[in-house]
């Protein structure tokens, strides 16, 4: 397959890998049932024996979500559906890129966890059509957790445009999103290995790394990006199961993947962790999530020192509001409509606005003297 690493993508490319909407809708029930039964990749070495763990994790996600949704509905009834807004002034969203990005109010919607990108309106922008590849990652191999959608999907596409093969890790119920990502990566002329499973399971992480090396030949880059987020009004409403689930995905998952990958990394390799503005500022209704993201920032700085003598760089990206499945699968519809409106930019970022930074941090030609850094991409806010 011919490589296209030196070309900018045409804006029309973004729609090319998408499935027909009516076909997707008619197949949705059967496809979802099959995915949950067989993990989407039946017989895959990394998933053999691990599908029950991933299914249990998905069930926990949805159980926690239902409990919070019920509380949100009760609270809204108690408030009589009141809407704040007297005297509110609509902020003009800033557009600093080559084309206009969607601005609040965003369409009201609420997705079942973990959330599928194919079901979001408007669809997140991930193709970065103005970005031209220049072989910054030529013949490298990357693992991207949470690579089926959102930031992870856009990173996978740009890594491929820069010459890398990628393996993406995701929950089995996200198989349809993962297939779309694979099509987008292959359109860039590179290979994309799909590995469904649960990063909060140590044995799975070991198998996923080994499968990547067996099928793609080596490992140069690890992007820890998978996350679980579900708000809670107060610490009293934050159950032990909810707290534990967030820790397992967001902290254990990052640690497990780094520990499994490091024996195979080498001088010039990079680990990039996705943190969050909540890990810098805190967030009233995201006590557990903020705690994990602050932990990821500290983990990044500590691990960077720990592996520096091996020539391996470790950095983090701390995004503000980004239009991905994470928030429509968490926030109530009324709150989601205002998503991103409170940052200076006045709008959420699109995944394609963050993915070039992940290229910069992965490429030795760009960032060989950068390690232990946490890059804030939060729409004009400042951490101090």
C-alpha positions as CSV (number, residue, x, y, z in Angstrom):
1,X,0.0,0.0,0.0
2,X,1.4,3.4,-1.0
3,X,2.4,5.7,1.9
4,X,0.9,9.1,2.0
5,X,3.0,10.6,4.8
6,X,4.1,13.7,3.0
7,X,0.6,14.8,2.0
8,X,-2.1,16.9,3.7
9,X,-5.4,15.2,3.9
10,X,-8.3,16.6,1.9
11,X,-11.1,17.9,4.2
12,X,-13.4,15.3,2.5
13,X,-11.1,12.5,3.8
14,X,-12.6,12.7,7.3
15,X,-16.0,11.4,6.1
16,X,-14.5,8.6,4.0
17,X,-14.0,6.0,6.8
18,X,-17.4,6.5,8.3
19,X,-20.1,3.9,8.1
20,X,-23.4,4.6,6.4
21,X,-25.6,6.1,9.1
22,X,-28.7,4.0,8.3
23,X,-26.7,0.8,8.0
24,X,-25.0,1.5,11.3
25,X,-28.4,2.0,13.0
26,X,-29.9,-1.2,11.6
27,X,-26.9,-3.3,12.6
28,X,-26.3,-1.7,16.0
29,X,-28.2,-4.2,18.1
30,X,-26.7,-7.4,16.7
31,X,-23.2,-5.8,16.5
32,X,-23.3,-4.7,20.1
33,X,-24.5,-8.1,21.3
34,X,-21.7,-9.9,19.3
35,X,-19.1,-7.5,20.6
36,X,-20.1,-8.1,24.2
37,X,-20.1,-11.9,23.8
38,X,-16.8,-12.4,22.0
39,X,-14.8,-9.2,22.6
40,X,-14.8,-8.2,19.0
41,X,-11.6,-10.0,18.1
42,X,-12.3,-13.7,18.9
43,X,-9.1,-15.7,19.3
44,X,-6.7,-12.7,19.5
45,X,-3.8,-13.6,21.8
46,X,-4.1,-10.4,23.8
47,X,-7.8,-11.0,24.5
48,X,-7.9,-14.7,25.0
49,X,-9.2,-15.4,28.5
50,X,-9.5,-11.7,29.2
51,X,-12.9,-10.9,27.7
52,X,-14.8,-11.5,31.0
53,X,-12.7,-8.9,32.7
54,X,-13.4,-6.3,30.0
55,X,-17.1,-7.1,30.1
56,X,-17.2,-6.7,33.9
57,X,-15.5,-3.3,33.6
58,X,-18.1,-2.2,31.0
59,X,-20.9,-3.3,33.3
60,X,-19.3,-1.4,36.2
61,X,-19.1,1.7,34.0
62,X,-22.8,1.5,33.1
63,X,-23.9,0.7,36.6
64,X,-22.1,3.7,38.0
65,X,-23.5,5.9,35.2
66,X,-27.1,4.8,35.9
67,X,-26.8,5.6,39.6
68,X,-25.5,9.1,38.9
69,X,-28.1,9.7,36.1
70,X,-30.9,8.9,38.6
71,X,-29.5,11.3,41.1
72,X,-29.2,14.0,38.4
73,X,-32.8,13.5,37.5
74,X,-34.0,13.7,41.1
75,X,-32.0,16.9,41.6
76,X,-33.4,18.5,38.4
77,X,-36.9,17.7,39.6
78,X,-36.2,19.1,43.0
79,X,-35.0,22.3,41.4
80,X,-38.2,22.4,39.3
81,X,-36.2,22.5,36.1
82,X,-34.9,26.0,36.8
83,X,-32.4,27.3,34.4
84,X,-29.8,29.9,35.5
85,X,-29.2,32.5,33.0
86,X,-30.7,35.8,34.1
87,X,-28.1,38.4,33.2
88,X,-25.8,35.8,31.6
89,X,-23.8,37.1,28.7
90,X,-23.0,34.9,25.8
91,X,-19.3,34.8,25.1
92,X,-18.1,34.9,21.5
93,X,-16.0,31.8,21.0
94,X,-12.5,32.3,19.7
95,X,-11.5,30.8,16.3
96,X,-7.7,30.8,16.0
97,X,-7.2,27.9,13.5
98,X,-7.6,27.5,9.7
99,X,-11.3,26.8,9.9
100,X,-14.2,27.4,12.3
101,X,-14.8,24.8,15.1
102,X,-18.1,24.0,16.7
103,X,-19.2,26.3,19.5
104,X,-21.7,26.1,22.4
105,X,-24.5,25.5,22.8
106,X,-23.6,21.9,21.9
107,X,-26.5,19.6,21.0
108,X,-28.1,18.1,24.1
109,X,-27.3,14.3,24.3
110,X,-26.3,11.6,26.7
111,X,-24.5,8.4,25.7
112,X,-24.4,5.1,27.4
113,X,-20.9,4.4,28.7
114,X,-18.2,4.0,27.5
115,X,-19.6,6.2,24.7
116,X,-19.3,5.7,20.9
117,X,-17.9,8.4,18.7
118,X,-20.2,7.3,15.9
119,X,-23.2,8.4,18.1
120,X,-22.0,12.0,18.9
121,X,-23.5,15.1,17.3
122,X,-21.6,16.8,15.8
123,X,-18.9,14.3,15.1
124,X,-15.5,15.1,16.6
125,X,-13.0,16.3,14.2
126,X,-9.9,14.1,14.1
127,X,-8.4,14.1,10.5
128,X,-6.5,17.4,10.8
129,X,-6.7,18.0,7.0
130,X,-4.2,20.9,7.0
131,X,-1.5,18.8,8.8
132,X,1.2,17.6,6.5
133,X,3.3,14.6,7.5
134,X,7.1,14.7,7.1
135,X,8.2,11.2,8.3
136,X,8.9,12.4,11.9
137,X,8.0,8.9,13.1
138,X,9.1,6.9,10.1
139,X,8.8,3.1,10.7
140,X,8.2,3.5,14.4
141,X,5.5,1.5,16.2
142,X,3.1,3.0,18.8
143,X,0.6,1.6,21.2
144,X,-2.3,4.0,22.0
145,X,-4.8,3.1,24.7
146,X,-8.2,4.5,24.2
147,X,-7.2,4.8,20.5
148,X,-10.6,4.0,19.1
149,X,-12.0,7.5,19.5
150,X,-11.5,11.0,20.7
151,X,-7.9,12.2,21.2
152,X,-6.5,8.7,20.8
153,X,-8.1,8.3,17.3
154,X,-6.7,11.6,16.1
155,X,-3.2,10.7,17.5
156,X,-3.4,7.4,15.7
157,X,-4.1,9.1,12.4
158,X,-1.3,11.7,12.7
159,X,1.2,9.0,13.8
160,X,0.3,7.1,10.7
161,X,0.7,10.2,8.6
162,X,4.1,10.6,10.1
163,X,5.1,7.1,9.1
164,X,4.3,5.0,12.2
165,X,2.3,1.7,12.5
166,X,-0.1,1.8,15.5
167,X,-1.8,-0.7,17.8
168,X,-4.9,0.7,19.5
169,X,-6.4,-0.7,22.8
170,X,-10.1,-0.2,23.6
171,X,-13.0,-2.0,25.3
172,X,-14.7,-4.7,23.2
173,X,-18.0,-2.7,23.1
174,X,-16.1,0.0,21.2
175,X,-15.3,-2.3,18.3
176,X,-17.2,-0.2,15.7
177,X,-15.3,2.9,16.6
178,X,-12.0,1.0,16.5
179,X,-12.8,-0.3,13.0
180,X,-13.3,3.3,11.8
181,X,-10.0,4.3,13.3
182,X,-8.2,1.4,11.6
183,X,-9.7,2.4,8.2
184,X,-8.4,6.0,8.8
185,X,-4.9,4.7,9.7
186,X,-4.8,2.4,6.7
187,X,-5.8,5.2,4.4
188,X,-2.6,6.9,5.5
189,X,-0.7,3.9,4.2
190,X,0.2,2.3,7.6
191,X,-0.8,-0.8,9.6
192,X,-3.3,-0.6,12.5
193,X,-3.5,-3.5,15.0
194,X,-6.8,-3.7,17.0
195,X,-6.5,-5.1,20.5
196,X,-9.7,-5.1,22.5
197,X,-9.4,-5.5,26.3
198,X,-9.2,-3.8,29.7
199,X,-6.1,-1.8,30.7
200,X,-6.9,-2.3,34.4
201,X,-6.0,-5.9,34.0
202,X,-2.2,-6.5,34.3
203,X,-2.2,-9.8,32.4
204,X,-4.0,-8.2,29.5
205,X,-1.5,-5.3,29.4
206,X,1.4,-7.7,29.2
207,X,-0.3,-9.7,26.4
208,X,-1.2,-6.5,24.5
209,X,2.4,-5.3,24.4
210,X,3.7,-8.8,23.4
211,X,1.1,-9.0,20.6
212,X,2.1,-5.6,19.3
213,X,5.8,-6.7,19.1
214,X,4.8,-10.1,17.6
215,X,2.7,-8.5,14.8
216,X,4.3,-5.1,14.3
217,X,7.9,-6.0,15.0
218,X,8.9,-3.7,17.9
219,X,7.7,-0.9,20.2
220,X,8.9,2.7,20.2
221,X,6.0,4.8,21.6
222,X,3.4,4.3,24.3
223,X,0.4,6.7,24.6
224,X,-1.6,6.2,27.8
225,X,-4.9,7.8,27.0
226,X,-7.7,5.5,28.2
227,X,-9.9,7.0,30.9
228,X,-13.1,6.6,33.0
229,X,-14.9,9.7,34.1
230,X,-18.3,10.0,35.9
231,X,-19.2,13.0,38.0
232,X,-20.7,12.9,41.5
233,X,-22.4,15.8,43.3
234,X,-20.5,15.2,46.5
235,X,-18.1,12.9,48.3
236,X,-21.2,11.3,50.0
237,X,-22.5,10.2,46.6
238,X,-19.1,8.9,45.4
239,X,-19.4,5.2,46.1
240,X,-16.4,3.0,46.9
241,X,-17.1,1.0,43.7
242,X,-17.2,4.2,41.7
243,X,-13.9,5.5,43.3
244,X,-12.2,2.1,42.8
245,X,-13.3,1.9,39.1
246,X,-11.8,5.4,38.3
247,X,-8.5,4.5,40.1
248,X,-8.2,1.1,38.3
249,X,-8.7,2.5,34.8
250,X,-6.9,5.9,35.1
251,X,-4.0,5.0,37.4
252,X,-3.5,1.3,37.4
253,X,-4.0,1.2,33.6
254,X,-1.2,3.8,33.1
255,X,1.1,2.1,35.5
256,X,0.4,-1.4,34.0
257,X,1.0,-0.3,30.4
258,X,4.2,1.6,31.3
259,X,5.5,-1.4,33.2
260,X,4.7,-3.8,30.4
261,X,6.1,-1.6,27.7
262,X,9.3,-0.4,29.3
263,X,11.4,-3.6,28.8
264,X,10.8,-3.2,25.1
265,X,11.5,0.6,24.8
266,X,14.9,2.0,24.0
267,X,16.9,5.1,23.5
268,X,14.8,7.6,21.6
269,X,11.5,6.0,22.7
270,X,8.7,8.0,24.3
271,X,5.9,7.6,26.8
272,X,3.1,10.2,26.6
273,X,0.4,10.3,29.2
274,X,-2.9,12.1,28.9
275,X,-3.6,14.2,32.0
276,X,-6.2,16.9,32.4
277,X,-6.9,20.4,33.5
278,X,-8.7,18.8,36.5
279,X,-5.4,17.5,37.7
280,X,-4.1,21.1,37.8
281,X,-7.1,23.0,39.1
282,X,-9.3,20.3,40.6
283,X,-13.0,19.9,39.8
284,X,-15.8,20.0,42.4
285,X,-17.9,17.2,40.9
286,X,-14.9,15.1,39.7
287,X,-13.1,14.3,43.0
288,X,-11.9,10.9,41.9
289,X,-11.1,11.8,38.3
290,X,-9.2,14.9,39.3
291,X,-7.2,12.9,41.8
292,X,-6.2,10.4,39.2
293,X,-5.2,13.1,36.7
294,X,-3.1,14.9,39.3
295,X,-1.5,11.5,40.0
296,X,-0.8,11.0,36.3
297,X,1.0,14.3,36.2
298,X,3.1,13.3,39.2
299,X,3.7,9.8,37.7
300,X,4.9,11.5,34.5
301,X,7.5,13.6,36.3
302,X,8.7,10.7,38.5
303,X,8.9,8.2,35.7
304,X,10.8,10.6,33.5
305,X,13.6,10.7,36.1
306,X,13.4,7.0,36.6
307,X,14.0,6.1,33.0
308,X,16.1,9.0,31.8
309,X,19.4,7.0,31.9
310,X,17.8,4.7,29.3
311,X,17.2,7.6,26.9
312,X,13.5,7.3,27.2
313,X,11.4,10.5,27.5
314,X,8.2,10.7,29.5
315,X,5.8,13.7,29.1
316,X,2.1,14.5,29.6
317,X,-0.6,16.5,27.9
318,X,-3.2,18.1,30.1
319,X,-6.2,19.0,28.0
320,X,-9.1,21.3,29.0
321,X,-12.5,20.6,27.5
322,X,-12.3,18.4,24.4
323,X,-15.2,17.2,22.2
324,X,-14.9,13.4,22.6
325,X,-17.2,10.6,23.9
326,X,-15.9,11.0,27.5
327,X,-18.2,14.0,28.3
328,X,-21.4,13.1,26.5
329,X,-21.2,9.8,28.4
330,X,-20.9,11.7,31.7
331,X,-22.5,15.2,31.8
332,X,-26.3,15.7,31.9
333,X,-27.7,17.0,28.5
334,X,-28.3,20.5,29.8
335,X,-24.8,20.8,31.2
336,X,-23.3,19.3,28.1
337,X,-24.9,22.1,26.0
338,X,-22.5,24.6,27.7
339,X,-19.5,22.3,27.4
340,X,-16.3,24.4,26.9
341,X,-18.1,27.8,27.2
342,X,-16.4,28.8,30.4
343,X,-12.8,28.7,29.1
344,X,-11.3,31.9,27.5
345,X,-11.6,30.3,24.0
346,X,-15.3,29.9,24.7
347,X,-15.6,26.5,23.1
348,X,-14.3,22.9,23.5
349,X,-11.2,21.8,21.6
350,X,-11.5,19.3,18.8
351,X,-9.2,16.2,18.9
352,X,-7.3,17.3,15.8
353,X,-6.3,20.5,17.7
354,X,-4.4,18.4,20.3
355,X,-2.9,15.5,18.3
356,X,0.0,17.5,16.7
357,X,1.3,18.0,20.2
358,X,1.4,14.2,20.7
359,X,3.4,14.0,17.5
360,X,5.9,16.6,18.8
361,X,6.4,14.7,22.0
362,X,6.8,11.4,20.3
363,X,9.3,12.5,17.7
364,X,13.0,12.5,18.8
365,X,13.7,15.1,16.1
366,X,11.4,17.5,17.8
367,X,11.6,16.9,21.6
368,X,14.8,15.0,22.4
369,X,15.6,17.5,25.2
370,X,12.1,17.5,26.7
371,X,11.1,15.1,29.5
372,X,9.0,15.3,32.7
373,X,6.9,18.1,31.2
374,X,3.1,18.5,31.5
375,X,1.8,20.5,28.6
376,X,-1.4,22.5,29.2
377,X,-3.9,22.7,26.3
378,X,-6.8,24.3,28.1
379,X,-8.1,27.1,25.8
380,X,-6.3,30.1,27.3
381,X,-6.5,29.2,31.0
382,X,-3.4,29.3,33.1
383,X,-2.5,26.9,36.0
384,X,-0.9,29.6,38.1
